[in-house]
Amino acid sequence: MTPVTIAVEGPTDTAIAQRLLLHAGLAVGPVYEAGGKSKLDQKLAAYNNAARNAPWFVLRDMDQDASCAPLLVDRLLRTPARHMRLRIAVHQGESWLLADADRLAAFLQVRVEAVPHSPDTLANAKQALINLARASRSREIRSALVPPEGSTASVGRQYTSVMAEFARMHWHPGAAAKRSESLARCISALRALKR
């Protein structure tokens, strides 16, 4: 099986993308972290060219860049190569993590009822995740994910490593796909690479 090359905005997305490939029964190949969506967008044409000969999975957040994922895909990459899978997380990759409510609640040590029911509708899933962490029974979770009082940071110092750990070790994409249409479509598109 040919490994699938990954291109993402940053490290949390890397963990999500790797977990998704494994869930879809695909081999994980090299990873390219662009350092933000604008840099990722600039490299899409080159990635698409490479995807003429080998499988690529590019994961990008929709944020507020379009009203729906298909419009954004069409704007970013009009003619995807045969082996290109450009997938858009609605609205952020954190939406897909929130969609696995049971495991996320256990990991963050919060009530499962506190996890938003429809994560794809959240304009700022990362902030929703931080707000959940504020309610954690674990001081370690709060310290890692929530920015210190008075800080200008939007996340805690260990946010990236802790959420990457959750994505790699605890997150179940199949369960999450039941609560996230954009994730379900992503998994389906990745499985099509096996054919």
PESUL-V946733 format. One line per field, one symbol per residue. phi: phi as a letter, one per 20 degrees, with the letter a starting at -180 (. if undefined). psi: psi as a letter, one per 30 degrees, with the letter a starting at -180 (. if undefined). A space follows every 10 residues. Layout:
phi->???
psi->???
This chain:
phi->.ffefdcbfb fffgffffff fffendeedf cdefnpffff gfegffffff ffdbfccddc ffldeaebfg ffgfffbfcf fgdeceddee ebgfgffffe gffffffemc fffffgfcff effcffffff fffgeffeff fgffdeffgn fefecffdgf fffffgffdc fdgfffffdb fffgffffff fffff
psi->kkkkkkklea eeeeeeeeee eeefglkkal kjjfhleeee effeeeeeef ffflkkjkkk kebgflflee eeeeeeieik legkjjkkkj flefeeeffi eeeeeeefhl keffkkeiff fkeieeeeee eeeegkfkee eeeefkkkkf lfkfllfgee eeeeeeeefe kjeeeeffgj eeeeeeeeee efff.
